[in-house]
Amino acid sequence: MEKIHGSGSLYASVLGGVFATDANQVDRETLTSISRGLNSSRELLISNSDRCGAISSDSLSAMSNGVVVALVGRPHWNIKELQDHASREGHASALSEAYGKYGTACIDHIEGPFSALILDPNDNRAIAVTDRLGLQPVYYAELRNGVVFSSSASGVLGHPAVGKELREDGIYDYVYFHMVPSPVSIYKRIKKIPAGHLVELSDGCLNQKNYWTPQFLEDNQEDLPALSEKLKYLLKESVKDATDDYSVTGSFLSGGLDSSTVAGCMSELHDNTEAFSIGFSAEGYDEMAFARITAKHFGIHLNEYYVTPDDVVDALPVIATSYDEPFGNSSALPAYFCAKLAKDHGMARLLGGDGGDELFAGNERYAKQGVFEAYHKIPSSFRKYMLEPVIRHLPKGTTLFDKARSYIDQANTPLPDRVQTYNFLHQHNPAEIFSSEFLTAVDTDAPLRLQRETYSRPSNASTLNRMLYFDWQYTLADNDIRKVSHMCAVAGVEVTYPMLDERLLRFSLEIPSNLKLKGSNLRHFYKLALTNWLPQETIDKRKQGFGLPFGVWMQNHKPLQELAYNSLLELKKTHVFNNGFLDHAIELHRKGHAAYYGELIWILTVLQLWMEKHSR
């Protein structure tokens, strides 16, 4: 086993690996090329044997029989022998031990945030796996004679046989989702492993497998006080484990339920707690007042920064091009400034509050879907032959009648399709947005097929729990976690997610749906459990999010307009979009809904900036 120096300054925990039938394809030069794409700030372990080789920043095991195992993250084991082994000899060695005993079922015994490679030339097998919530990503590309894996697309691109050609479907997916969801990527040759999945190359065949699907329970007989105490205990334990080096650890604090919970637990575990918050001088976007309420309630020192339009102009080109794939969630920018603020104050780690909404039902769309699902309790014959014909023949242009028609249309759209009702690519025909030449290479039905497959995966699950699981992939793994983890890496700090602790995940599965969400009362159980501990203003606060007022600012801020409009002009040269629509998007923003169409202009601007750098 050798060591090589990290070649960049972004990521601490990374891995990579190659498995090939031709041993000449697995040499130090190839592994070094992959390592350069990993942008790790740490010294990397590197090992290769006959037909396989791996790189890891955290833990690497090269067995005497030629098996090579790489593992990164902060995992733990559900078998004491393996946990003890990991404590003595490292997690990769423990995984090697587990693989020897249990074969591919060894994955069932490792939990928490991790990704791993098992490269076994004896059985002609290569396995790559990411954790149950996709906190540690894995990208891969099939080679003519094997497969290459990496923590990043850039690492996979380091292999000389993998080209940088973009997928037309990948660009379409980006505009649809504002990111490119697993298992696909923006590149034709590269895929990524979805949360709770593994990829196995065995006897020359490469297959993706779902190794973990949650089993939701609806018949928990524990009373509310007992469940509440268990929740509070698990929250405190998860934060305790995430602050093992407290002296350099701070917390994100938006003032919402999750960040307030994490910061509050941290303040009870440690003195002189530091938290970091971002504000905006724009009506309807600034939540600093709630962050201050939480800070005062728990005695936390709050560090504040107000993002300005000039900050966006300066940072957006850097942020947009820093991602492996185009990433259009505009809250990435405030996340970056918050992480940078923490770094400037000496923090090496931040605790993120992400995940509570998706475990305990805190997003407004969960309650909204209940309103539509209620429609189907009306007898179908009455709906079909009496109610709907009457509603559809009412005069158009009347607000009440138009809302009634819209309600029926949405209620008759099944889940998960209904979630995308307000998607740009459902509000506008794809042929209106994209050029006809581009659309000939795109399967426009693929995004909905992908979502339907994910939504239907859990067995015997309620509508709410299916939506929660759905969001673990699309809202967490492919979006919020990617956003926060990458922005923290760019700023130079580590991030952990106490709300996504494995114990809290398992506990959330035991909470009945009607206790998680009661009518329109989001996070019903969670709020009851933490009442009289969190500030009442936090409990009562309406869900707002961490959005950036880009569309609002762009109305009057000339440098932002120039950045965005120039980017749209450059997109005209790509022949991807209908040029008339790009002009129309500007008019829709100016004369229509500034926030909604500002978001469209944002994702198009990010795409152009990203493509200008990465598709050359």
HELIX and SHEET records of a PDB file:
HELIX    1   1 ALA A   23  GLN A   25  5                                   3    
HELIX    2   2 ARG A   28  GLY A   37  1                                  10    
HELIX    3   3 LYS A   80  GLU A   89  1                                  10    
HELIX    4   4 HIS A   91  TYR A  102  1                                  12    
HELIX    5   5 GLY A  103  HIS A  109  5                                   7    
HELIX    6   6 ALA A  153  LEU A  157  1                                   5    
HELIX    7   7 GLU A  168  PHE A  177  1                                  10    
HELIX    8   8 LEU A  224  ALA A  242  1                                  19    
HELIX    9   9 TYR A  246  VAL A  248  5                                   3    
HELIX   10  10 LEU A  257  LEU A  269  1                                  13    
HELIX   11  11 MET A  288  PHE A  298  1                                  11    
HELIX   12  12 PRO A  309  SER A  322  1                                  14    
HELIX   13  13 ALA A  332  ASP A  344  1                                  13    
HELIX   14  14 GLY A  356  PHE A  360  1                                   5    
HELIX   15  15 GLU A  364  GLU A  373  1                                  10    
HELIX   16  16 ALA A  374  LYS A  377  5                                   4    
HELIX   17  17 SER A  380  PHE A  382  1                                   3    
HELIX   18  18 ARG A  383  LEU A  387  3                                   5    
HELIX   19  19 GLU A  388  ARG A  392  1                                   5    
HELIX   20  20 THR A  399  ALA A  411  1                                  13    
HELIX   21  21 ASP A  417  GLN A  420  5                                   4    
HELIX   22  22 PHE A  424  GLN A  427  1                                   4    
HELIX   23  23 PRO A  430  ILE A  433  1                                   4    
HELIX   24  24 SER A  436  LEU A  439  1                                   4    
HELIX   25  25 ALA A  446  SER A  456  1                                  11    
HELIX   26  26 THR A  463  ASP A  471  1                                   9    
HELIX   27  27 TRP A  472  ASP A  480  3                                   9    
HELIX   28  28 ILE A  481  ALA A  491  1                                  11    
HELIX   29  29 PRO A  498  LEU A  500  5                                   3    
HELIX   30  30 GLU A  502  LEU A  509  1                                   8    
HELIX   31  31 SER A  513  LYS A  516  1                                   4    
HELIX   32  32 HIS A  524  LEU A  530  1                                   7    
HELIX   33  33 GLN A  536  ASP A  540  1                                   5    
HELIX   34  34 PHE A  550  MET A  554  1                                   5    
HELIX   35  35 LYS A  558  LEU A  571  1                                  14    
HELIX   36  36 LYS A  572  THR A  574  5                                   3    
HELIX   37  37 ASN A  579  LYS A  591  1                                  13    
HELIX   38  38 ALA A  594  HIS A  614  1                                  21    
SHEET    1   A 7 GLU A   2  ILE A   4  0                                        
SHEET    2   A 7 LEU A  44  SER A  49 -1                                        
SHEET    3   A 7 CYS A  52  SER A  56 -1                                        
SHEET    4   A 7 LEU A  15  ALA A  20 -1                                        
SHEET    5   A 7 GLY A 146  SER A 150 -1                                        
SHEET    6   A 7 TYR A 139  LEU A 143 -1                                        
SHEET    7   A 7 LYS A 191  LYS A 192 -1                                        
SHEET    1   B 6 SER A  59  ALA A  62  0                                        
SHEET    2   B 6 VAL A  68  GLY A  73 -1                                        
SHEET    3   B 6 PHE A 114  ASP A 120 -1                                        
SHEET    4   B 6 ARG A 125  THR A 130 -1                                        
SHEET    5   B 6 HIS A 197  SER A 202 -1                                        
SHEET    6   B 6 CYS A 205  ASN A 210 -1                                        
SHEET    1   C 2 HIS A  76  TRP A  77  0                                        
SHEET    2   C 2 ILE A 110  GLU A 111 -1                                        
SHEET    1   D 5 HIS A 301  VAL A 307  0                                        
SHEET    2   D 5 GLU A 274  PHE A 280  1                                        
SHEET    3   D 5 THR A 249  PHE A 252  1                                        
SHEET    4   D 5 ARG A 349  LEU A 351  1                                        
SHEET    5   D 5 GLU A 494  THR A 496  1                                        
END                                                                             
